[in-house]
Amino acid sequence: MRLSVVDDPDTAQVHVRAVEYGCYHFRVHRP
């Protein structure tokens, strides 16, 4: 899984969706 949402604009969109679904906890432990 690629959690580098800051490096991938497309993945950033997925991250936005993840936050909307309340899945923000998947990068809480990320720097």
Biopython code that builds the backbone (N, CA, C, O; Angstrom):
import numpy as np
from Bio.PDB.StructureBuilder import StructureBuilder

atoms = [
    (1, "MET", "N", (0.848, -1.204, 0.000)),
    (1, "MET", "CA", (0.000, 0.000, 0.000)),
    (1, "MET", "C", (0.877, 1.243, 0.000)),
    (1, "MET", "O", (1.847, 1.333, 0.752)),
    (2, "ARG", "N", (0.525, 2.199, -0.851)),
    (2, "ARG", "CA", (1.311, 3.432, -0.923)),
    (2, "ARG", "C", (0.630, 4.505, -0.087)),
    (2, "ARG", "O", (-0.475, 4.949, -0.397)),
    (3, "LEU", "N", (1.313, 4.913, 0.980)),
    (3, "LEU", "CA", (0.745, 5.924, 1.871)),
    (3, "LEU", "C", (1.372, 7.285, 1.617)),
    (3, "LEU", "O", (1.144, 8.233, 2.368)),
    (4, "SER", "N", (2.169, 7.378, 0.547)),
    (4, "SER", "CA", (2.833, 8.644, 0.232)),
    (4, "SER", "C", (1.867, 9.550, -0.520)),
    (4, "SER", "O", (2.064, 9.849, -1.698)),
    (5, "VAL", "N", (0.839, 9.974, 0.168)),
    (5, "VAL", "CA", (-0.186, 10.802, -0.456)),
    (5, "VAL", "C", (0.369, 12.165, -0.816)),
    (5, "VAL", "O", (-0.172, 12.844, -1.688)),
    (6, "VAL", "N", (1.437, 12.572, -0.160)),
    (6, "VAL", "CA", (2.020, 13.886, -0.409)),
    (6, "VAL", "C", (2.852, 13.868, -1.677)),
    (6, "VAL", "O", (3.185, 14.921, -2.221)),
    (7, "ASP", "N", (3.192, 12.664, -2.156)),
    (7, "ASP", "CA", (4.012, 12.541, -3.352)),
    (7, "ASP", "C", (3.173, 12.175, -4.574)),
    (7, "ASP", "O", (3.611, 12.320, -5.716)),
    (8, "ASP", "N", (1.957, 11.699, -4.307)),
    (8, "ASP", "CA", (1.091, 11.290, -5.408)),
    (8, "ASP", "C", (-0.247, 12.024, -5.352)),
    (8, "ASP", "O", (-1.078, 11.733, -4.493)),
    (9, "PRO", "N", (-0.457, 12.969, -6.260)),
    (9, "PRO", "CA", (-1.718, 13.736, -6.312)),
    (9, "PRO", "C", (-2.927, 12.823, -6.456)),
    (9, "PRO", "O", (-3.972, 13.061, -5.851)),
    (10, "ASP", "N", (-2.776, 11.780, -7.260)),
    (10, "ASP", "CA", (-3.883, 10.844, -7.475)),
    (10, "ASP", "C", (-4.216, 10.108, -6.186)),
    (10, "ASP", "O", (-5.384, 9.912, -5.851)),
    (11, "THR", "N", (-3.178, 9.707, -5.473)),
    (11, "THR", "CA", (-3.382, 9.007, -4.214)),
    (11, "THR", "C", (-3.962, 9.960, -3.184)),
    (11, "THR", "O", (-4.676, 9.550, -2.269)),
    (12, "ALA", "N", (-3.644, 11.242, -3.348)),
    (12, "ALA", "CA", (-4.155, 12.255, -2.427)),
    (12, "ALA", "C", (-5.676, 12.272, -2.488)),
    (12, "ALA", "O", (-6.342, 12.433, -1.465)),
    (13, "GLN", "N", (-6.221, 12.106, -3.682)),
    (13, "GLN", "CA", (-7.668, 12.049, -3.846)),
    (13, "GLN", "C", (-8.233, 10.861, -3.085)),
    (13, "GLN", "O", (-9.285, 10.962, -2.455)),
    (14, "VAL", "N", (-7.534, 9.741, -3.144)),
    (14, "VAL", "CA", (-7.959, 8.545, -2.427)),
    (14, "VAL", "C", (-7.900, 8.800, -0.934)),
    (14, "VAL", "O", (-8.757, 8.343, -0.177)),
    (15, "HIS", "N", (-6.872, 9.540, -0.518)),
    (15, "HIS", "CA", (-6.706, 9.865, 0.900)),
    (15, "HIS", "C", (-7.872, 10.714, 1.374)),
    (15, "HIS", "O", (-8.382, 10.521, 2.477)),
    (16, "VAL", "N", (-8.289, 11.651, 0.541)),
    (16, "VAL", "CA", (-9.426, 12.505, 0.885)),
    (16, "VAL", "C", (-10.660, 11.649, 1.112)),
    (16, "VAL", "O", (-11.414, 11.868, 2.060)),
    (17, "ARG", "N", (-10.857, 10.681, 0.243)),
    (17, "ARG", "CA", (-11.986, 9.765, 0.382)),
    (17, "ARG", "C", (-11.872, 8.963, 1.661)),
    (17, "ARG", "O", (-12.860, 8.730, 2.356)),
    (18, "ALA", "N", (-10.642, 8.540, 1.965)),
    (18, "ALA", "CA", (-10.401, 7.743, 3.167)),
    (18, "ALA", "C", (-10.777, 8.539, 4.403)),
    (18, "ALA", "O", (-11.366, 8.004, 5.341)),
    (19, "VAL", "N", (-10.434, 9.819, 4.400)),
    (19, "VAL", "CA", (-10.762, 10.682, 5.536)),
    (19, "VAL", "C", (-12.274, 10.820, 5.663)),
    (19, "VAL", "O", (-12.821, 10.821, 6.765)),
    (20, "GLU", "N", (-12.940, 10.937, 4.514)),
    (20, "GLU", "CA", (-14.393, 11.077, 4.517)),
    (20, "GLU", "C", (-15.055, 9.827, 5.090)),
    (20, "GLU", "O", (-16.102, 9.909, 5.732)),
    (21, "TYR", "N", (-14.441, 8.677, 4.854)),
    (21, "TYR", "CA", (-15.000, 7.427, 5.363)),
    (21, "TYR", "C", (-14.545, 7.149, 6.782)),
    (21, "TYR", "O", (-14.911, 6.134, 7.375)),
    (22, "GLY", "N", (-13.738, 8.064, 7.330)),
    (22, "GLY", "CA", (-13.288, 7.894, 8.708)),
    (22, "GLY", "C", (-12.114, 6.933, 8.808)),
    (22, "GLY", "O", (-11.887, 6.334, 9.859)),
    (23, "CYS", "N", (-11.373, 6.784, 7.727)),
    (23, "CYS", "CA", (-10.233, 5.866, 7.733)),
    (23, "CYS", "C", (-8.928, 6.632, 7.893)),
    (23, "CYS", "O", (-7.864, 6.177, 7.474)),
    (24, "TYR", "N", (-9.035, 7.799, 8.504)),
    (24, "TYR", "CA", (-7.854, 8.651, 8.655)),
    (24, "TYR", "C", (-6.816, 8.019, 9.564)),
    (24, "TYR", "O", (-5.648, 8.407, 9.545)),
    (25, "HIS", "N", (-7.242, 7.041, 10.365)),
    (25, "HIS", "CA", (-6.338, 6.420, 11.326)),
    (25, "HIS", "C", (-5.208, 5.651, 10.648)),
    (25, "HIS", "O", (-4.238, 5.270, 11.304)),
    (26, "PHE", "N", (-5.327, 5.419, 9.333)),
    (26, "PHE", "CA", (-4.306, 4.629, 8.638)),
    (26, "PHE", "C", (-3.011, 5.392, 8.449)),
    (26, "PHE", "O", (-1.994, 4.801, 8.086)),
    (27, "ARG", "N", (-3.031, 6.717, 8.692)),
    (27, "ARG", "CA", (-1.768, 7.439, 8.580)),
    (27, "ARG", "C", (-1.494, 8.270, 9.828)),
    (27, "ARG", "O", (-0.706, 9.215, 9.804)),
    (28, "VAL", "N", (-2.160, 7.899, 10.917)),
    (28, "VAL", "CA", (-1.934, 8.579, 12.187)),
    (28, "VAL", "C", (-0.518, 8.309, 12.676)),
    (28, "VAL", "O", (0.123, 9.174, 13.275)),
    (29, "HIS", "N", (-0.038, 7.095, 12.412)),
    (29, "HIS", "CA", (1.294, 6.717, 12.862)),
    (29, "HIS", "C", (2.359, 7.051, 11.826)),
    (29, "HIS", "O", (3.498, 6.592, 11.913)),
    (30, "ARG", "N", (1.967, 7.859, 10.844)),
    (30, "ARG", "CA", (2.921, 8.261, 9.811)),
    (30, "ARG", "C", (3.484, 9.636, 10.133)),
    (30, "ARG", "O", (2.768, 10.476, 10.680)),
    (31, "PRO", "N", (4.747, 9.888, 9.808)),
    (31, "PRO", "CA", (5.395, 11.172, 10.097)),
    (31, "PRO", "C", (4.828, 12.313, 9.258)),
    (31, "PRO", "O", (5.271, 13.454, 9.388)),
]
sb = StructureBuilder()
sb.init_structure("model")
sb.init_model(0)
sb.init_chain("A")
sb.init_seg("    ")
for serial, (resi, resn, name, xyz) in enumerate(atoms, 1):
    if name == "N":
        sb.init_residue(resn, " ", resi, " ")
    sb.init_atom(name, np.array(xyz, "f"), 0.0, 1.0, " ", f" {name:<3s}", serial, name[0])
structure = sb.get_structure()
